[in-house]
Amino acid sequence: MHYPIPSHRYFPYLTWTEIEAMCDRENTVIVQPMGAIEQHGPHLPLSVDSTICTTVLGQALEQLDPAIPAYSLPPLYYGKSNEHWHFPGTITLSADTLLRVIHDVAESVYRAGFRKLVLLNAHGGQPQVLEIAARDLHLAHSDLMVFPLFVWAVPNCAGDLLTPKELELGIHAGDAETSLMLSILPDQVRMDLAQTEFPQRLPNDSWLTMEGALPFAWVTQDLSASGVLGDPTVATADKGDQLIASLVQGWVTALGDIYRFRQPHTGPLTLQ
């Protein structure tokens, strides 16, 4: 049930009496891994984002200083994936449903006495939802620290392994994700079906981009007939091994930072 999360870091294996006896629940780090079940082209399974998130988190928790109390909740495999719903197999929650799920999980975590909740997400279609949830939860409970974080946001070696075009446009089922899956679940990768497809008819000589500072709204079928955005044909397990190692090291550092983090505040406001 726990794999790839280490059993001693898996929240559901605790008893309520063990939780009640914890001496530092306020700084114990609770992580909610979040992914998606959505199409990733003809060559990758639907589980890519969930697989990457749980694998990186599991290895990071294994390597984390044992003195740092940190636990993983069960992964949330479904996410807001409606940009992919034109492709069979995609299962999506609405933004409202995802917000409500995060809210209810966070309220339960808070009621148990914990004050640090990490929303660790590997799906590019929902960071904004997590950011809204985190802000609203902190407004509801000023002593609750919520961290809406993206798996790829820590320093990693992707810039050394991928081409500039892939780094900019290979955002779904391309070299990086395929390499990671070749490392994690090679038996579920169908490299004989891998095909290269980059977004077509993007604005030329324009500041407008898919995911830059000035984005436009899009769904995957606007940009790709195969569901692929990138070049998976050059992916290798070796690149995947290197990507995982660098992401894991980044999250070991980040989880330590979160444990040591204290919410900044200015004190009571006074009227002049």
Secondary structure by P-SEA (a helix, b strand, c coil): cccccccccccccccaaaaaaccccccbbbbbbbbbbcccccccccaaaaaaaaaaaaaaaaaccccbbbbbcccccccccccccccccbbbbcaaaaaaaaaaaaaaaaaacccbbbbcccccccaaaaaaaaaaaaaacccbbbbbccccccccccccccccccccccccccaaaaaaaaaccccccccccbbbbccccccccccccccccbbbbbccccccccccccccccccaaaaaaaaaaaaaaaaaaaaaaaacccccccccccc
